[in-house]
Amino acid sequence: MTAAPATPSGAFSAPDAVTPETDDPVFSVRNLWKVFGPKADRVPGDTSLTGLSATEVRERTGCTAAVRDVSFDVARGEVFVVMGLSGSGKSTLVRCLTRLIEPTAGTLHIDGEDVLAMDRSRLRELRRTRAAMVFQHFGLLPHRTVVDNVAYGLEIQGVGRAERRARAAEMIEKVGLAGLGERRPGQLSGGQQQRVGLARALAVDPEVLLFDEPFSALDPLIRRDMQEEVIRLHREEGRTMVFITHDLAEALRIGDRIALMRDGEIVQLGTPEEIVAAPADDYVRDFVRDVPREQVISVRRAMRPALAGEADTGVALAPGTVVAEAVEAVARSGGHVRVVEDGRTLGVVDHARLLAVVAGLDPDAAGPAPDAADSHTTGGEVAAV
């Protein structure tokens, strides 16, 4: 099998999508509401209000429904991205997960345990050891060194000085700050300070990392470096992450699945490819309009059944390979490429199918394969698209 070419510069390099483990999710959220305002608890249960828009609810009740009837699971080991414009409810939602903001209605579980039923002691344990948060504003203690800032969570837990400093030094090296442990935050760049915040969250070895727009204040190049850092850490550790952002490109780069919010509701939840290739409505379609489709859509979605002889010829690519890579392979070979999984050809992609994806068309609009009327698929070897 011929190896696939390297990802072109600038292509979205999100990790392979995680299939949600619905029988064992880390977070399970059902019909969650957060309403601010007078008599807020009456809004979720009033059917005359729940069908209204956010503006109508506010005009009628004086309440703001920041999170409206939201349901989702976060699978173990998944990078789950919540994205939307300012005011969409995404930051309120992530704070509800650990009850930094108290939900108004609904159910919320972590590892099957009811978060809404936790007493103060159990909540403290959740926030200190099970779910660590990385905020947009670093929140570093200016009078402490980097190593002591990273060790702060362990200090709160009562870990001894030698042990916590050793753990902090390990995390400092992990996030690329080796040799800077004795500096103070004011001696670091913005990107370095955010790495300290990330190391501090990692030091307590949480089950889940929660990111609330952590890179939005950083310069573009530093922001990209930090995105790569998150991708690397996830690849090495497989830690569950919930990531909040307003940046679609960031969501596409790091997310296994994306929940796109508007006015407190999730308007579409799916993989990056599903959202770009099949927007749920005009709002989502407008959101993804400028995304380079060839850098997100895979050859699995673009392929067609193989004709006679095609299943055994051509460069072999994995089903998750993005179309941008296939374009390069087709350009180099001058022919089609095969989509191969476990040694079996699932289909092929030719220049017409690739061009349709780039043009924003359904690949099936490219028409039948050349000489399709006189050809046939290899019996038993090629799966239908």
JOQUISUL-V213409 format. One record per helix or strand. SS is the DSSP state (a for helix, b for strand). FROM is the first residue (numbers start at 1). TO is the last residue. If there is no record, write none. Layout:
# JOQUISUL-V213409
ss->SS from->FROM to->TO
ss->SS from->FROM to->TO
This chain:
# JOQUISUL-V213409
ss->b from->27 to->36
ss->a from->40 to->42
ss->a from->47 to->50
ss->a from->54 to->61
ss->b from->64 to->74
ss->b from->79 to->83
ss->a from->90 to->96
ss->b from->105 to->110
ss->b from->113 to->114
ss->a from->115 to->117
ss->a from->120 to->130
ss->b from->131 to->135
ss->b from->145 to->145
ss->a from->146 to->150
ss->a from->152 to->156
ss->a from->161 to->174
ss->b from->184 to->184
ss->a from->185 to->187
ss->a from->190 to->203
ss->b from->208 to->212
ss->a from->220 to->237
ss->b from->240 to->245
ss->a from->248 to->254
ss->b from->257 to->262
ss->b from->265 to->270
ss->a from->272 to->277
ss->a from->282 to->287
ss->a from->293 to->295
ss->b from->298 to->298
ss->a from->299 to->302
ss->b from->304 to->304
ss->a from->310 to->312
ss->b from->315 to->317
ss->b from->322 to->322
ss->a from->323 to->333
ss->b from->337 to->341
ss->b from->344 to->349
ss->a from->351 to->358
ss->a from->363 to->366
ss->a from->372 to->374
